[in-house]
Amino acid sequence: MSNQELDQLRNSVDEMNLKLLELISERAKLVQEIGRVKEKQGSYRYDPVRERGMLNLIKENNEGPFENSTVEHIFKEIFKAGLELQEDDHRKALLVSRKKKQEDTIVNINGDTIGDGKPHFIFGPCAVESYEQVAEVAKAVKGKGLKLLRGGAFKPRTSPYDFQGLGLEGLKILKKVADEYDLAVVSEIVNPADIEPALDYLDVIQIGARNMQNFELLKAAGAVKKPVLLKRGLSATLEEFMNAAEYIISQGNENIILCERGIRTYEKATRNTLDISAVPILKQETHLPVFVDVTHSTGRRDILLPAAKAALAIGADGVMAEVHPDPAVALSDSAQQMDIDQFDHFYKELLNSLPVHV
């Protein structure tokens, strides 16, 4: 074969490559459009039955020279690339996505600007038990120049026989104490019907791990325009977590703080497993501030400090932890709450670990 003939064959291959590229690109655009239609329908993007049907049709019409196994491998790669395009389009379409909004969202809570590049802190008892109990913690929080006070009034518990919280009366106690110490209230709501009556008593609506996919609650929280602290579910993927936040922001409220609080794994040394890698991923994938709840993720007072240091070191916007005047008699989660002296030590050491003290 002459060099001229070889060049002609190579030119033909080059032309065929460009035709294949054009066809693959046209197919990709169709796949993207299918993804948008399925998104509107609420359908799952990957359909294994459809994929198997396409592969069978291709193999039935395969006349060689490639073996069916080779053809199937090639087309599976094409299908995979198309699915990745659909998933990328889905991420771009999310209102919480960094691709939708480049700049960081800053959530203003009574002058505390969460997401401004400085570390922020939320402390308070697991559950509101009495005015005196909350006031003692609030005094310690205020003494450190902090502005946010947490406390559980509605407590979703694993056992129906455990303390369920004081409900609206607990919120009233929180509000009274917060007003006295000029603090903002962060408290969990578990029922959409309770959001409206709670608005007069709290500054941040917390949605707990067990309610991360309570979609009616998410929509109701998004509709009232109060800042929302959304905790990751016990076994939720980051995609599920971001989609939960999307329910809130889709109602017009982007004042959302994401909170990593540990996920359920096989490990029993801690209450949950702190997924510390979630922090930079959420910061990259979304424009929302990210907190880490070191109390629920570890369930152990002895490792709250290193967990908090790790959270801030990896880029968290803030840390949440529980404080109780006398954890031994606490009505919930006594083993994981700090007393006032431990809280003082924890906060001092945490500040000393920062490059610039706050």
N, C-alpha and C positions, 0 to 999 in steps of 0.2 A: 504494500500500500504506500502510495506516494505521500509526501508531506502535505501536498495540496488536498488530497482526499481526507487525510487526518484532520486538517484544519477545518474542512467543511463539516465533518462529523462533530467536531468540538463546537463549532458555531451553532450547529443544530441543537446540541445539548444545552448550550447557553440560552438559546431561544426558548427551548422547552422549560428550562429553569424559570425563566421570566414568566412564562405562561402559567406554570405551576404556582408561582408566587402570587400572580394575579388571581388565580382561582382560590387559593388558600385565603387570601385577603378578603375576597368577596364572601367566602364561606364564613369568615370570622365576623364580618359585619352582620350577616344573617343570624349568627349565633348570639351576637350582642342584642339584636332586636328581639329574639326569642327570650333572652334573659329579662329584658325590660317588660315584656308581656307577662312572663311568669311572676315577676316581682309585683306587678299590679294585682295579679290573681292570688298572690300569697302562696304560690307553689314553690316547692323546693327545686333548686336549679339543676341538681344532678338527678337524672332519671336512668337507672341501670337497665330497665326493660327496653327503653328507647335505644340506648347504646348497643345492647345486644342485637336488637333488630337491624340496626344500621350495619353492624359488622357482618351479620349473616347475609344481608343483601349484597354487600361488597364481595364477600367470599364466593357467593353463588355466581357472580359475574366475573370472577378472576380467571383469566385465560393464560396466566403466566407472563413472563418467566418466573415471577416471584412465587414462592410457596405461600399457602394461605397463612401460615404462622407469621411469615415476614410481613405480609400485607396487613394482618391484624395488628401487629406491633406498630407499624407506621401510622395507621389510622387511629390507634389508641392515643398516640402522642399528639396527633392533631386534635382529637376530642379533648384531651387533657388541657391543651393550650387554650381551646375555646372556652372551657369551663373556668379557667383562670381569668380570662377576659371578663366573663360574666361576674365573677366574684370581685374583680377590681372595680367594675362599674358599680356594683352594689356598695362597696366601701366609699367610692367617690360621691355617691348619691346621699349617704348618711349626713344629716345635719351636724352630728357630733364629730364628723371626720375632719382630720387635719387637712385633707385634700379639699374640703369644702370651705374651710376657714383657716388661714395660715396663722394668724396671730392668736396668742393665748387668750382665753376667756378669763376675765378677772371677776370674781364674785364678791360683791361688797356686802358685808354683814355688819351693820352698825359701825362703819368706819374701818373694820378689819377687811383688808383687800386680799382675799385668798387667790393665789395664782400670780402674785406680783414679783415672784422670785425670792421672797423671804419666807422662812419657815413660820408656820402658824400652828396653834395648838388648841385642842378641845379636850377639856378635862371635866370630870364630874362623876357622881355615883352611878352605878349600874341602874338602880331603881330609886325613885323618890319614895322615901319612907316617912319622913316628917320634915317640918319646917326647920327644926334645929339641926338635923342631919345635913340638909342641903345648905343651910346657911354657913355651917362650919367649913364645908368644902369651898363654897363660894368665896369666903374670906381668904382662904389659902390661894385660890385662883387669882383673885383681885390683887393680892399682895405681890404677885409676880408680874403685875402689869398686863395680865392677859384679859381678853374680852369675851371669851366664849365659854359657856357653861352647858354641859350635857347632863341629861338625867332621864331615866325611863319612867313614863307615866302609864303607857300601854305596853305590857310586856308579853310578847308571844313566846310561850315557854314550851319546851318539848313535852313536858308532862302537864296534863290539865289540872293536876293537884298542886303544882308549884305556884308561888306568888305571881299574880297576873298584873300587878301594878295598881295604882290608885285611880287611874283613868283621868278624867277631867279635873278632879280635885288635885291630882298630882301636878298637872300643868299649872294650876292656879298657884300652888306652892312655889313651883319653879319661877313663875312670873314675878311673884311677890319678892322673892329673894333676889332675882336678877335685877329688878328695879332698884332695890336697896343698894346693890353693889355695882350698878351700872354695867351689867353684863348682858350678852345676847343669849337666848335660849335655843338649844338644839335638842329636839326630842322626837321620838319615833311615833308615827301614826300607822295603824295597821288596818284601818277600815276607811274606805273612801267617804263614808257618811260623817266621820269624825273630823275631817279636814276643816270644814267650814267653821264649826264651833271652836276649833283649836287655834284659829288664826289670831285671835286676840291675845294668846298666851305664849306663842313661840315665834322665833325669828327664822329658824331653819327647820324644814320638815325632813326628818330622817326616815328613810325607807330601809328597813332591815333586810338582812340576808334572806330570811324565809319569805319575804314579800318581793324579792327582786323581780319576779315574773308575775306579780299580781297586777295585771295589765290595767284593770279599772282603777286601781290605786295610783298607778303611774300616771295615767291620763288625768286623773283628778288633781294630782299634785302639780302637773304641768299647767293646769288651767288657772291656778290661783296666783301664779307669778312670784310666790315666795321662793327663796333659795332652797334647793333640795340636796341633801346628802344621801347619795345612793350607795348602799353596800352591795358588794358582790355576793352572789348566791353561794351556798355551801358547796355545790359541785358545778358551778356555772363556768363555761368557757368564757374567754375574753370577748369573743364575738357575741355571745348571748348577753354578756354584761353591757357591751356597747349598744346592743339593740334595745336593752331595757332603758338605757339613757335616752335612746332615740324616741321612745314613747313619750317621755317627758318633754323633750325639746320640740317634738312635732306639734305640741299644743301651744307653742310660742314661748316657752320658758327655757332659756339657755343658762340660767343661774344654777348650774349643777356641779356638785363636787363628787367625784368618784372616790369610793373608799374600798381599798383592798383590806379584807379582814380574815384572810386565811381560807383555805379550801379543805375539803374532807379527803384524806388519803388513808393509806394503811397504817401510817405512823401513829403511835399512841403516846409518844414521849411528850407531845404537846396537844393542846385541845384541838387545834387545826394545824395545817401546814401553811406557813406564811409564804405565799408565792411572790417573793421579792422581785422577780423578773417582770411581774405584771406592771410594776410602776413605770419603767422606761418604755415598755411597749404601749401602755395607755397614753403616755406623754407624747409618743411619736404618732400614734394612730388617731388621737383625738386632740381637740384644743381645750379640753376641760382640765381643771386642777385635780390633783390626785392626792388623797390622804391614805395613811396606813393606820389601821386600828390594831395596835400591838397587844391590847388586852385580849380580844377574842381570838386573834390569830395564834397566840401562844398559850393563853390560859394559865400562865405561870408568872408570878411576881419576880422571880429570880432572874428572868431573862428579858424583862420588859425593856431595860436600858439598852442592851446590845441590839435588840430588835429595832428600837427607835433610832439608834445611831445608824444602823444599816439602811433604814427607810429614808432618812434624810440624805445619807451619803449617795444613794442611788438616784436621787432626784425627786423624792416626794415633796409636795407642797406643804405637808403638815402631818402631824401625828395626833392620834386620838388615844386616850387611855382613861381607865376608871379609877376613881379615888373615893374612899369612904372613911369617915372618922374612926370606925371600929369594924374592920372587915369581918372579924370573927362572928359578929352578930348580924351581919348583912342578910337581908331576906332573899338575896339572889347573888350567885357568883362570888361567894366569899373568898374562894381560894385565889382569885386572880386580881382582886382590887388592892391598890396601895392604901396604906393609912397616911396621915398627914406628914409624918416624919419621913416616911419612905418617898412620898411625893416630893418633898423638899429636896431630898438627896437626888432623886431621879432627874428633876428639872435642872438642878445645878450642874450635875454631871453632863447632861445632854447639851446644855448651853456651852460648857467648856469644850465639848467635842467639835463645836462648829468653828469654821474658819474665821467668821466674824460673829461676835456675840450679838444677840438680839435683845 
